[in-house]
Amino acid sequence: MPLTTRRLQFLHQLVELYHKTSLPIHYETLAKALGVSKWTAYDMLKEIEKLGFVSRSYEVNPNETGRTQVVFSPTDQATSLFKQSRTDKTDPAAWEKTVQSITALLRELKTANVNELIKKVLQEIPEKTTNLEFCGYIIGLLMIYLRKLGGRAESLIRNIAGKAPNQETGMIMFVGTVLGTIIHSVNEELGTEVADLISQVLKIMQELSGKEQTMLYELMREAF
């Protein structure tokens, strides 16, 4: 039984929820985070459990006295999977595909719901195999927010990032300014997840080569 893209999506969300609380996750909580039925989440977790990526346990149900409920936790195998899912190697073909995907997502803003696009990006991030792709998707995620803001806020942020003394500073200013502007405009769950991703990307950006930073900067400028 392979770890398909859909199973990977469910597993990644479970790992994220678990890391935020350090507590086992009930399948209804996972279902709400992914926008699926509780039975879909439960069946998927049972499949992933057979692959050794999650383990189940039982705890007292706080809503029903004397009854227990099944909860799931990621195993060390799952944690290792996501820690090792990206490399520092640059794949030109994969990067070109990333640029095209982000550009397409930005075009969808004219007709799509911004929160739906955000979820779409968050679901695709676990599939990224290089640090550069990961950073590119986070830049794209922030561009979606920026386009949604529009008006004076968008113009001001573009101006701040565009006048930075160098590429690295420009990207850091862009990331930090957009995050500070929009973090309170989304629901708590999405806001927390985006903040966690931003923390990761700021660290990775400092480790990118000069060429990779230029590629990332050009993506940001093209999106502007």
N, C-alpha and C positions, 0 to 999 in steps of 0.2 A: 504494500500500500504506500504510494508516494506522498510526499509532502507537497501537495499541489499549491498553486497560487492562492486559492481560496482558503485552504487550511492554514497557509502561512499568514494570511490576513487575520484570521481568528486568533492564531497563536500570538502574533505580534501584539494585538490588542490586549490579550490576556496578560502578557508580560508587562505591558505598560501599566495596566490597572494594578497589577500585583506590586510593581515597584513604587507606585504612588502610596499604597496603603500598608505594604508589608504584611498583608493578610490574604488568606485564600479568597477566591472570587466566586460568587454564586453565578450560575449560568444566566440568570435573569439580568444581572448587572452587565454581563458581557453582551447580552442581546440588545439592551438599551443603547449601549455604546456603539454598536454596529448597525442599529436600526433593523434588526431581524426579530423573528418570533423567538420566544424562550425555548421552544422545542427544537428549532433549527440550531440554536446555540448549543443546546444540550447534546444533540446528535453529533454535531461537529466536534465537540470536546471529547466525546466517547471515541471518535475515530482517531483524533490526535493522541489520545491516551494510549491507544494500541501501538502507536509509533514511539512511545516512550518520552514524549515531550511535555506531558502534564500528568499529574497524579491527583487522585481524588481523596477527600476526607469528609468527615461528617461533623457538623457543629449544631448547637441548639438554635432552633429557629426563633428569633426574638419576637416574631409576630404570632407564633402559635405555641403556647405553653406546653412543655413536655414532648414536643416533636423536634426531630432533627432535620437538617437539610444537607444536601450534597453540595460541596464546594470544590473548586479546582485550584491547583497551584502549578506554576511552571517548574519543570525539573532543571537540574544543572545543565542537561543536554540542550534545553530550550534557551537558557541564558547564554550558553556558549555559542549557539547558532547565531544569535543576533550580534554578539560581540565580534564574531569572525566574518560577518556577512559583507563587510566592505574592505577594500584594499586601497593602498595609496598609489596604485598603478593607474595610468591614464589610458582609457580606451577611446580613441578618436571616433569610432563608429557609434559607440554607446553615448558619447557626449553629444554628437550631432542629433541622435534620436531624442536625447533629453531636451535639447534646445527646441526641436520641433514640437515636442509634447507640451512644453511650457508655453510656447507661442500659441498653440492651439487652445490651451486652457484659457489664456487671456482673451482670446477671441470669443470664447463661450460666455464671457462675462456679460455680454449684451443681452443674452436671453436666459442664462442659468442663474439659479440661486447661489449666492456667494458661499453660504455654509455647505451646500452640496459639493461645490468645487473644492472647498477646503478639505472635506472628508475624502474626496476622490484623490487629492494629492497625498494626504496622510496614508491612504491605503496603498498607494504606489511606492512610497518611500522604502518599505522593507525590501522591495525588489531591486533597489539600486545596489550595485556591486562595488562601486568605487567611491572614495571620499569626494571626488569632484562632482559626480552625479548627485550625491546626497546634498552637497552645498547648492548645486544648481536648482534642485527641487525646493529647497528652503527659500532661495531667492525668489523663485516663482511663486511660492506660497505667499510671501510678503508682497509681491507685486499684485497679487489678487486682492489683498487687503487694500493696498494703495489705490488701485483703480476704483475700488468700491468707495473709498473715502471721497475721492474727487475734489473738485473745488480748490479752495485756498490751501487746505492741508496737503493735498497732493502736490501742488505747485511748490510749496515751501520745502517739502521733503526732497523733491527732485533737485531743487536749487542747492540745498545744503549738501547733498551727496555729490552733486556735479562740481562743486567748488572746492572739494577736499584737495589737500596738497599732493596726495598720491592715491593709487588705486586701492591699496589695502585699507587706508583710512577712510576712503569714500565708501567702501563696502561696509565697514564696521559702523560708520555713521548712519548709513542707510538702514542696516539691520536694526540697530538700537533705536533709531528714531521711529521707524514704523512700528516696532514692537511696543514702544512706550505710548504710541498714539492709539493703537487699536486693541490692546490687551483687555480693556474693560468693555469692549463692544461686542464680544462673543460670549457664549455661555461658559461657565466655570470649567467644565470638562475640557472643551477645546482650548480654552485659554491656557490651562495648565500644561496640556500636551505641547502646544506651540512654544511655550516658554522653555520647556525641557529641550525641545529640538533646537531652539536658538542657542541655548547654552552649549550644546554639542557643536553646532556649526561654527560658533565663534572660536572655539578651541581648534577645530580642524582647519579653519581658514589660515590660522597662523602657521600651520605646518605644510601648506601647499607650496609648490615651487612657484617661482616668478612667472613662468609660462602659464601655469594653472590659474594663478590669481588674475592674470590678464584675460584668460578665457572666461572666467567668472565675471569679471568686471565688464567685459564686452556684452555678456548676456544681460546684465543689469542695464547697461546703456541702451541696448537694442530695445529692451522692454519699455524704457522711458519714451 
